[in-house]
Amino acid sequence: MLEMLSSAQFWVDVFKIIVIDLLLSGDNAVVIALACRNLPVAQRKKGILYGVGGAIGLRIVLTFFAVSLLALPYLKLIGALLLLWIGIKLILPEEEHGEGNIKAETHLWGAVKTIIVADFVMSLDNVLGVAAAAKGNVSLLVFGLLISIPLIAWSSQLVLKLIDRFPFIIYAGGALLGYVAGEMLVSEALFKPLVEAQHSLHWLVPVVCAVLVLVVGKWLAARMAVKAEAVHLVDGQVSSAGGQSGGSK
């Protein structure tokens, strides 16, 4: 254990897990707040505490399950492709969680159930990213989760504010997910003979995947921005025409 803790690679992988957890779980605090907003004041802390506890337990189980799955032949290839898309999706603009998206409960256990279910739906990409960064190392997985989970629970709002102020954090996170996907690809048994013959692929493939996520993510984000601008322009013209028609009557 002491030898593992003294390894530089161990701490690099722990850092990857923490960053992935923070970036992909930054909106969990919003979900928790919305689910508990109608609880009596005396029960809100309990609702948050029980909800976060249940969500943490569920996430640990899911992550261990993901690690076991990624140990099976050829599933790393599928996992890497999924992780590439998750990295691209992280860069794309998202809709905010509104009050209509999360059901507010008036009963403690109803709020706890809502938090756990919402976290399950939102954590699938997070679980895959963490499992990939752990590379099957259970000790690393547990250590990384134990460090990152309290950060998620108590500093999600801070992370959201930092992302709003420094957008490059999102791009760095997307590139990191692409890099981890590349690491997963070169460890796939299908490509083992090729990787052993060309040792440069160990770093070249992850770098190419990181760049791919950034390029595709920015391209799709730009297309979405142009499309949204065109829709707003058409809506404005329709509204203007409707106002003039109404005024001429």
Buried (B, 14 or more C-beta within 10 A) or exposed (E): EEEEEEEEEBBEBBBBBBBBBBBBBBBBBBBBBBBBBBBEEEBBEBBBEBBBBBBBEBBBEBBBEBBEBBEEEEBBBBBBEBBBBBBBBBBBEEEEBEEEEBBBBEEBEBBBBBBBBBBBEBBBBBBBBBBBBBBEBEEBBBBBBEBBBEBBBEBBEEBBEBBEEEEEBBBBBBBBBBBBBBBBBBBBEEBEEEBEEEEEBBEEBBEBBBBBBBEBBBEBBEEEEEEEEEEEEEEEEEEEEEEEEEEEE
